[in-house]
Amino acid sequence: MKKLLMAFACCSLFLLTSNYSLAEEVQFPKNEPINYLIPFSAGGESDLFARLQQPYLEKELGKKVVVSYKVGAAGALAWSELVNSPATGHYTAAINLPHIILQPLQRKNAGYRTEDLKPAMIFHVTPCVLAVRSDSPYKTLDDFLKAAKEKPGSVIIGACGNGTSGHLASVMLNKQAGLNIPYVPFPGTSDLPIALLGKHVTAIMAFTSGYSQYTKDMRVLAIASEERDPNIDAPTFKELGYNIVEGSFRGLAVPPSTPDSVVEKLYQACAKINAEPEFAKKAASMGMTLLDMNPKESAEFLAAKTEEYKTILTDINK
């Protein structure tokens, strides 16, 4: 009798573990590719990073990764499609801050709510930098702000568009320094070095990736990151007394009801890729700072940034 009960228990345990494994397979089917949706045009940083990840992801997950594009409404079209996609783990999309937060805050019909997206990982940031021409009389951030205070309108900051990382960082700087430095929006990031070197603006709030191509022509006064960039000889805003940590934060998200086990699997794959020395070297050469925020940390980061951006939008709309 004891032997019979033992055999029954073993069989039950086997069936339970087998059913769990089968459930996992159904949630994350091996016979279907992973769709990696990019909300912006091909050739942008979201696309470049996804393409860099692609072969590594295919190796880690053992399946084909298909990168596709859904461009429009500053990312809202792609993210609204994602929240309505099957929650099986093979529908994913790149996310980009601040866009993923600002769209629902600024538009009544964005098609999604930021909290509807389930982040698997925030995996890198391209920090903002405040840069001037290399022949500029402003050697430090203090020099620049002193000129703005003593002669209002004598310095102008340019950045890419309104409601972008560069714009938000410029608003933060004005507020914390007690100034009103004029801001000029430009259509794209590629316009910024042209505007600066052509002397149309005094400084630009650009990205580390953009500066890396103009190191001889520009001088960075401060970086909007938690820590210094080893490739840029400049202090952080925080070192100089300004709590400005801003840039383009990017990650990967899935539909809201995707099982946690699947989200964790995607996170582990992305985290392992970030830890690959060859991958990290390539990302650094593109001006990207790798991050390792797990799903919980990523969700908390999105929530904190949402509150921060609400305050900044209030300042902008005053």
C-alpha positions in Angstrom: 0.0 0.0 0.0 2.8 2.4 0.9 4.5 1.6 -2.4 1.3 2.3 -4.2 0.8 5.7 -2.4 4.4 6.6 -3.1 4.0 5.8 -6.8 0.8 7.8 -6.9 2.6 10.8 -5.3 5.4 10.7 -7.7 3.1 10.5 -10.7 1.1 13.5 -9.3 4.2 15.5 -8.9 5.4 14.7 -12.4 2.0 15.7 -13.8 2.0 19.0 -11.9 5.5 19.9 -13.0 4.7 18.8 -16.6 1.6 20.9 -16.7 3.5 23.9 -15.4 6.1 23.5 -18.1 3.4 23.1 -20.8 1.7 26.2 -19.5 5.0 28.1 -19.8 5.3 26.8 -23.4 1.8 28.0 -24.2 2.6 31.4 -22.7 5.8 31.8 -24.6 5.5 29.5 -27.7 8.8 28.4 -29.3 7.3 28.0 -32.8 6.5 31.7 -33.2 8.9 34.6 -33.7 9.1 37.5 -31.3 7.8 40.7 -32.8 9.9 43.7 -31.7 8.0 46.8 -32.6 9.8 50.1 -33.0 7.7 53.3 -32.6 10.1 55.5 -34.6 11.7 55.6 -38.0 14.5 53.2 -39.1 17.9 54.5 -38.3 17.0 56.2 -35.1 18.5 55.2 -31.7 15.6 52.9 -30.8 16.1 51.1 -34.0 19.9 51.0 -33.8 19.7 49.5 -30.3 17.1 46.9 -31.3 19.2 45.9 -34.3 22.2 45.6 -32.0 20.2 43.4 -29.6 18.6 41.3 -32.3 21.2 38.5 -32.8 21.9 38.3 -29.1 18.2 38.0 -28.3 17.7 35.3 -30.9 20.6 33.3 -29.3 19.3 33.8 -25.7 15.6 33.0 -26.5 16.2 30.4 -29.2 13.8 32.0 -31.6 13.7 34.5 -34.4 13.2 38.2 -33.5 11.5 40.3 -36.1 12.1 44.0 -35.9 9.2 46.1 -37.4 8.1 49.7 -37.4 4.9 51.6 -36.5 5.7 55.2 -36.9 3.4 58.1 -35.9 2.2 60.3 -33.1 5.6 60.3 -31.3 5.3 56.6 -30.5 1.6 56.6 -29.5 0.5 54.5 -32.6 2.9 51.7 -31.7 2.2 51.7 -28.0 -1.6 51.7 -28.5 -1.1 48.7 -30.8 1.0 46.9 -28.2 -1.6 47.2 -25.4 -4.1 45.5 -27.6 -1.8 42.7 -28.8 -1.9 39.1 -27.5 -0.2 38.8 -24.1 1.9 35.7 -25.0 5.4 37.2 -24.8 6.0 37.3 -28.5 4.6 40.8 -28.9 7.0 43.4 -27.6 7.8 47.0 -28.3 10.6 49.5 -27.6 9.6 52.2 -25.1 11.2 55.6 -25.0 11.0 58.2 -22.2 9.8 60.9 -22.1 7.6 60.1 -25.1 5.8 57.1 -23.6 4.8 59.3 -20.6 4.1 62.6 -22.2 1.7 61.3 -24.9 -1.1 60.4 -22.5 -0.4 63.5 -20.4 -0.7 65.9 -23.3 -3.3 64.1 -25.5 -6.8 63.0 -24.5 -6.9 60.3 -27.1 -3.3 58.8 -27.0 -4.8 55.3 -27.4 -3.1 54.0 -24.3 -2.1 54.8 -20.7 1.5 54.6 -19.6 0.5 52.2 -16.8 -1.1 49.9 -19.4 2.3 48.9 -20.7 4.2 46.3 -18.8 7.9 47.0 -18.8 10.3 44.0 -19.0 13.4 46.2 -18.6 14.8 49.7 -18.9 18.1 48.8 -20.5 19.8 52.0 -21.5 19.8 55.8 -21.5 21.4 58.4 -23.8 21.9 61.3 -21.4 21.4 64.9 -22.3 24.4 67.2 -22.4 24.6 71.0 -22.4 27.2 71.9 -25.0 28.7 75.1 -26.5 31.1 75.7 -29.3 34.7 74.9 -28.6 35.6 78.5 -29.1 32.9 79.7 -26.8 33.9 82.1 -24.0 31.9 80.0 -21.6 34.3 77.4 -20.1 32.0 76.2 -17.3 28.3 76.0 -16.5 28.8 78.7 -14.0 30.2 81.0 -16.7 27.1 80.3 -18.9 24.6 80.9 -16.2 26.3 84.0 -15.0 26.1 85.5 -18.5 22.4 84.6 -18.6 21.8 86.3 -15.3 23.8 89.4 -15.9 22.5 90.0 -19.5 19.1 88.3 -20.0 18.7 87.1 -23.6 22.4 87.0 -24.3 22.5 83.2 -24.3 20.0 80.9 -26.1 19.5 77.1 -25.7 18.4 75.0 -28.6 17.2 71.4 -28.5 15.1 69.0 -30.5 11.4 69.9 -30.4 9.0 70.6 -27.6 8.3 68.0 -24.9 11.5 66.2 -25.6 14.3 65.3 -23.2 16.3 68.3 -24.3 13.4 70.6 -23.8 12.5 69.2 -20.4 16.2 69.4 -19.2 16.3 73.1 -20.4 13.1 73.8 -18.4 14.6 72.1 -15.3 17.8 74.2 -15.6 15.9 77.4 -15.9 13.7 76.6 -12.9 16.6 75.5 -10.6 18.8 78.4 -11.6 16.1 80.9 -11.3 16.5 82.1 -14.9 14.5 82.4 -18.1 17.0 81.4 -20.8 15.3 81.5 -24.2 14.6 78.1 -25.8 14.6 77.3 -29.5 13.1 74.0 -30.7 14.5 72.4 -33.8 12.9 69.6 -36.0 15.5 66.9 -35.2 18.7 66.0 -33.4 20.7 66.3 -36.6 19.8 70.0 -36.8 21.4 70.8 -33.4 25.1 70.8 -34.3 24.4 72.8 -37.4 22.5 75.4 -35.4 25.3 75.6 -32.8 28.2 75.6 -35.1 26.4 78.1 -37.3 26.0 80.4 -34.2 22.2 80.4 -34.4 22.1 79.4 -30.7 24.6 79.8 -27.8 24.3 76.2 -26.5 22.4 73.0 -27.3 20.8 70.5 -25.0 21.8 67.5 -27.0 22.6 63.8 -26.4 25.9 62.1 -25.6 25.5 60.2 -28.9 25.3 63.4 -30.9 28.2 65.0 -29.1 30.5 62.0 -29.8 30.8 63.0 -33.5 31.8 66.6 -32.7 34.3 66.4 -29.9 36.7 68.9 -31.5 33.9 71.4 -32.3 32.0 71.4 -29.0 32.6 71.7 -25.3 30.3 70.0 -22.9 29.5 72.1 -19.8 27.5 69.5 -17.9 25.9 66.0 -18.3 22.4 65.2 -17.1 23.3 61.8 -15.7 23.8 60.2 -12.3 27.5 59.6 -12.9 30.1 61.1 -15.2 30.6 59.7 -18.7 34.1 58.2 -19.0 34.2 59.4 -22.6 33.3 63.0 -21.9 35.5 65.4 -19.8 32.7 67.2 -18.0 30.9 67.2 -14.7 27.3 66.1 -14.1 24.6 68.7 -13.3 24.2 67.1 -9.9 27.9 67.7 -9.1 27.3 71.3 -9.8 24.3 71.5 -7.6 21.4 71.0 -10.1 19.2 67.9 -9.7 18.9 67.3 -13.5 19.0 63.7 -14.6 17.4 63.5 -18.1 17.9 61.9 -21.4 16.3 59.3 -23.6 15.6 56.3 -21.5 14.8 53.2 -23.6 13.5 49.7 -22.7 11.2 46.9 -23.7 7.5 46.4 -22.9 4.8 43.9 -23.4 1.0 43.9 -23.3 -0.5 44.4 -19.8 -1.7 40.9 -19.1 1.5 39.1 -20.2 2.4 36.5 -17.5 5.1 37.6 -15.0 7.1 34.5 -15.9 7.3 35.5 -19.5 8.3 39.1 -18.6 11.0 37.7 -16.3 12.3 35.6 -19.1 12.6 38.6 -21.4 14.3 40.6 -18.7 16.9 37.9 -18.0 17.7 37.7 -21.7 18.1 41.5 -22.0 20.1 41.7 -18.8 22.5 39.0 -19.9 23.0 40.7 -23.2 23.8 44.0 -21.5 26.5 42.1 -19.5 28.2 40.8 -22.7 31.5 42.8 -23.0 31.3 42.9 -26.8 27.8 44.2 -26.7 28.6 46.8 -24.0 31.5 48.1 -26.0 29.3 48.6 -29.1 26.7 50.4 -27.1 29.2 52.7 -25.5 30.6 53.6 -28.9 27.1 54.8 -29.8 27.0 57.1 -26.7 24.6 54.8 -24.8 24.8 54.1 -21.1 23.6 50.7 -20.2 21.2 50.2 -17.3 19.8 47.2 -15.5 16.3 47.9 -14.2 14.3 44.7 -13.6 10.5 44.7 -14.3 9.6 46.0 -10.9 12.2 48.7 -10.9 11.2 49.7 -14.4 7.6 50.1 -13.4 8.6 52.2 -10.4 10.9 54.3 -12.6 8.0 55.0 -15.0 5.7 56.0 -12.2 8.3 58.3 -10.6 9.1 59.9 -14.0 5.4 60.4 -14.6 5.0 62.5 -11.5 8.2 64.5 -12.3 7.0 65.2 -15.9 3.6 66.3 -14.6 5.3 69.0 -12.6 7.5 70.1 -15.5 4.5 70.3 -17.8 2.8 72.6 -15.3 5.9 74.9 -15.3 5.9 74.9 -19.2 2.2 75.8 -19.4 2.4 78.6 -16.9 
